Structure formats: structure tokens, C-alpha cells
Amino acid sequence: MSKKKLVRSGNIIFKRDPSFSKCPSCGEQFSLRRSRARNLFENLVRSLTFYKTYRCNKCGWRGFRSTIIMTWQSVKNLIIYLLIAGATIIVVRIVLQRMVG
């Protein structure tokens, strides 16, 4: 019997294809397909965010689904990166102040 190893990735954001997920209305698996934007609002949401319009082939549900997913490990990695960036900014600022003043 082999043990499965948990692979941790350094990625913060993972891309996903919502067409493989369940329909939020009827719960049918693999029934979502991309739908065209019908108005200016949907065009803005589609172009400015990671949400795209989808339609269910079974029940006709139509709405937005995210094309990215963030896991708890992703959130922890993001916090660590932000803390490192903040600490670096503070150190550089202190060094520059000592050199100039």
C-alpha cells in the first residue's frame, strides 16, 4: 500500500474551468457552457474581473462563475509574500535614510 504525498504548490491563484463544475441551480455535473455577454454590465464584468457568463444545458440557469480559485494555502502564501514585501520596504527605507541623512 503506497502513501499519497501531499504536493504543495507555491502558486497563489489556480485557473479552473467552471464548465466541469456543478450547476448552482440543478446540481448537474458537466452541464455548464460559456454564454455570451448580453449587455454592457456583463461585458464590463467579463473584461474587468475573473468572472465569465455560463449557462446550464439542463435547466437553463445563466449567471457568472469564477475562472480562478484560491485555496487556504494560497491565502497563506499571499500573506507571507505581502509581509516579506512590507519588511523589505521598511529595511530599504531605513538604509536610504541613513545614507542620505
Backbone bond lengths (Angstrom), bond angles and torsions (degrees), N, CA, C in turn:
res aa  C-N    CA-C-N  psi(-1)  N-CA   C-N-CA  omega(-1)  CA-C   N-CA-C  phi
1 M - - - 1.448 - - 1.528 108.47 -
2 S 1.299 117.26 123.53 1.463 120.47 -178.29 1.524 110.15 -97.63
3 K 1.314 113.96 146.05 1.465 119.38 177.87 1.521 108.78 -90.49
4 K 1.307 115.56 137.82 1.458 119.76 176.36 1.515 108.92 -83.36
5 K 1.322 115.52 134.64 1.457 120.20 178.25 1.523 109.07 -92.26
6 L 1.318 114.80 137.98 1.454 120.51 176.37 1.520 107.99 -82.90
7 V 1.308 116.58 117.70 1.455 121.59 -178.96 1.517 108.20 -93.39
8 R 1.314 115.85 122.08 1.461 120.15 177.46 1.517 108.77 -100.80
9 S 1.276 115.05 134.32 1.451 121.02 -179.39 1.515 109.53 -108.49
10 G 1.323 116.44 147.29 1.446 121.24 177.15 1.518 112.56 -84.69
11 N 1.322 116.70 0.08 1.460 120.31 -179.71 1.518 110.50 -68.60
12 I 1.312 115.29 142.51 1.459 120.02 177.56 1.522 110.22 -90.36
13 I 1.300 116.80 -40.07 1.458 121.36 -176.75 1.528 108.98 -122.42
14 F 1.318 116.40 136.00 1.455 122.08 177.02 1.519 108.70 -112.71
15 K 1.331 116.65 133.27 1.458 120.10 175.39 1.520 108.66 -80.71
16 R 1.313 115.24 145.81 1.460 119.75 176.51 1.519 109.22 -142.30
17 D 1.306 115.33 158.73 1.459 121.70 178.22 1.526 108.24 -106.28
18 P 1.337 118.21 106.31 1.467 120.58 -177.63 1.525 114.27 -62.66
19 S 1.323 118.41 -15.80 1.465 118.81 -179.58 1.529 111.75 -66.95
20 F 1.333 117.63 -15.39 1.462 121.04 176.66 1.524 112.38 -91.30
21 S 1.329 117.86 -5.48 1.464 120.38 -178.57 1.530 110.54 -92.37
22 K 1.329 115.59 175.95 1.467 121.38 -178.00 1.525 110.99 -79.73
23 C 1.306 115.39 151.40 1.464 121.63 173.68 1.528 108.16 -70.10
24 P 1.345 118.56 132.25 1.460 120.18 179.78 1.529 113.52 -67.06
25 S 1.318 117.77 -21.28 1.458 120.88 -177.33 1.534 112.51 -89.76
26 C 1.331 116.76 -55.67 1.470 119.88 -175.20 1.523 113.33 -101.38
27 G 1.325 118.45 -14.60 1.458 121.75 178.25 1.517 114.43 80.40
28 E 1.314 118.28 8.56 1.465 122.38 -179.43 1.532 110.21 -72.32
29 Q 1.328 116.05 132.51 1.463 122.33 -179.54 1.528 109.76 -82.29
30 F 1.322 118.28 142.72 1.471 125.63 175.36 1.531 113.67 62.05
31 S 1.314 118.60 27.31 1.466 119.80 -178.69 1.526 112.59 -106.99
32 L 1.329 118.52 -2.94 1.465 120.47 -179.01 1.523 110.39 -84.71
33 R 1.322 115.02 141.82 1.463 121.03 173.77 1.517 108.22 -137.99
34 R 1.327 116.13 157.95 1.454 120.48 -179.69 1.523 110.15 -65.19
35 S 1.326 115.39 145.37 1.453 121.86 178.79 1.523 108.21 -126.05
36 R 1.311 116.37 145.80 1.463 119.78 179.80 1.519 111.33 -74.55
37 A 1.336 115.42 148.51 1.461 120.33 175.71 1.527 108.51 -69.53
38 R 1.336 115.76 136.95 1.462 120.20 -175.82 1.516 114.10 -100.81
39 N 1.330 117.69 -21.36 1.463 119.09 -176.51 1.526 109.91 -145.42
40 L 1.321 115.78 -178.85 1.458 121.40 -176.82 1.523 111.52 -63.42
41 F 1.324 117.62 -40.35 1.465 120.86 179.45 1.528 111.16 -59.06
42 E 1.325 116.77 -47.68 1.460 120.20 -179.86 1.523 111.51 -65.59
43 N 1.327 117.31 -35.94 1.464 120.15 176.07 1.524 111.21 -64.33
44 L 1.337 116.93 -40.89 1.462 120.13 178.58 1.524 111.58 -65.91
45 V 1.323 116.90 -44.64 1.470 120.50 178.86 1.523 109.88 -61.19
46 R 1.316 116.36 -43.16 1.467 120.81 -178.23 1.521 111.94 -65.24
47 S 1.333 117.14 -39.35 1.462 119.71 -175.09 1.528 113.45 -86.59
48 L 1.337 118.65 -25.43 1.464 120.59 -175.74 1.524 114.26 -101.04
49 T 1.323 118.14 -12.54 1.465 120.94 -177.66 1.527 109.76 -127.92
50 F 1.325 115.35 -177.10 1.463 121.42 176.74 1.527 111.28 -95.20
51 Y 1.322 117.23 14.62 1.459 121.44 179.29 1.521 109.98 -96.95
52 K 1.325 116.20 137.04 1.461 123.01 177.49 1.527 107.98 -125.65
53 T 1.338 115.98 157.04 1.463 119.85 179.89 1.527 110.09 -85.46
54 Y 1.336 115.09 136.63 1.466 122.37 179.22 1.518 109.39 -132.64
55 R 1.333 115.47 156.24 1.457 122.18 177.73 1.525 108.15 -133.52
56 C 1.338 115.27 142.81 1.465 121.45 177.49 1.527 109.00 -88.05
57 N 1.325 116.30 131.33 1.468 120.87 178.31 1.523 112.30 -71.88
58 K 1.320 117.92 -25.00 1.471 121.51 -175.42 1.528 112.39 -85.73
59 C 1.344 116.82 -54.52 1.475 119.51 -172.77 1.529 113.53 -105.23
60 G 1.335 118.26 -10.69 1.452 120.79 178.77 1.520 114.71 86.69
61 W 1.343 117.93 4.21 1.470 120.54 178.12 1.518 108.72 -55.85
62 R 1.319 116.17 141.55 1.456 121.49 178.05 1.509 108.28 -137.71
63 G 1.337 116.71 129.80 1.449 120.49 -179.90 1.511 111.72 -175.88
64 F 1.329 114.70 -168.97 1.457 121.52 -176.60 1.517 110.96 -97.54
65 R 1.321 116.16 140.12 1.463 122.84 173.27 1.526 107.45 -132.39
66 S 1.325 116.35 144.37 1.457 121.74 -179.26 1.526 110.25 -78.09
67 T 1.328 116.16 143.76 1.461 120.72 178.38 1.521 111.60 -99.14
68 I 1.339 117.65 2.39 1.462 121.05 175.87 1.520 109.04 -127.32
69 I 1.305 115.52 162.14 1.453 120.91 178.18 1.523 107.78 -139.84
70 M 1.320 115.12 139.73 1.465 120.44 175.90 1.523 107.79 -117.05
71 T 1.323 116.26 127.28 1.453 121.40 177.57 1.518 109.34 -93.61
72 W 1.333 117.18 171.14 1.458 121.17 177.35 1.523 110.03 -61.63
73 Q 1.322 117.83 -38.23 1.467 121.28 177.20 1.527 109.71 -63.63
74 S 1.316 117.95 -36.64 1.463 121.65 177.81 1.524 110.87 -63.13
75 V 1.326 116.87 -42.32 1.468 121.06 179.39 1.523 109.99 -64.35
76 K 1.337 117.20 -42.18 1.466 120.25 178.39 1.524 110.84 -63.45
77 N 1.337 117.55 -42.40 1.465 120.66 177.52 1.521 111.19 -61.71
78 L 1.315 117.47 -41.80 1.459 121.39 179.39 1.524 111.14 -62.54
79 I 1.325 117.50 -42.74 1.468 121.24 178.21 1.523 110.67 -62.82
80 I 1.325 117.15 -43.12 1.469 120.74 178.83 1.523 110.35 -62.36
81 Y 1.338 117.82 -44.84 1.466 120.95 179.05 1.525 111.44 -61.34
82 L 1.324 117.49 -40.88 1.465 120.70 179.00 1.523 111.60 -66.72
83 L 1.336 117.51 -39.03 1.468 120.72 176.91 1.523 111.43 -64.96
84 I 1.325 117.31 -41.62 1.466 120.83 177.89 1.525 110.24 -64.20
85 A 1.326 117.31 -42.80 1.469 120.49 178.80 1.524 110.64 -63.73
86 G 1.337 117.64 -41.76 1.466 120.84 178.20 1.514 111.96 -63.95
87 A 1.334 117.51 -43.36 1.467 120.94 178.28 1.522 110.78 -63.76
88 T 1.312 117.33 -39.06 1.466 121.11 178.47 1.521 110.71 -64.10
89 I 1.308 117.68 -42.20 1.467 120.99 178.38 1.523 110.66 -61.92
90 I 1.314 117.41 -42.75 1.471 120.98 179.59 1.519 110.85 -63.63
91 V 1.327 118.03 -45.26 1.470 121.56 -179.46 1.520 110.61 -63.77
92 V 1.312 118.08 -44.80 1.472 121.16 179.65 1.521 110.30 -63.19
93 R 1.306 117.36 -40.36 1.468 120.66 179.02 1.526 111.15 -63.13
94 I 1.335 117.47 -43.40 1.472 121.24 178.70 1.521 110.57 -63.54
95 V 1.324 117.23 -44.18 1.470 120.85 -179.83 1.522 110.22 -63.26
96 L 1.318 118.25 -43.54 1.463 120.81 179.92 1.527 111.81 -66.02
97 Q 1.324 118.04 -37.41 1.463 120.52 177.97 1.522 111.17 -65.41
98 R 1.317 118.21 -37.76 1.467 121.23 178.95 1.517 111.42 -70.57
99 M 1.321 117.03 -33.66 1.466 120.07 -179.65 1.528 110.95 -74.26
100 V 1.311 117.74 -38.35 1.461 122.02 -176.58 1.520 111.01 -83.44
101 G 1.288 117.37 -45.81 1.455 119.81 -170.92 1.455 113.56 -106.62
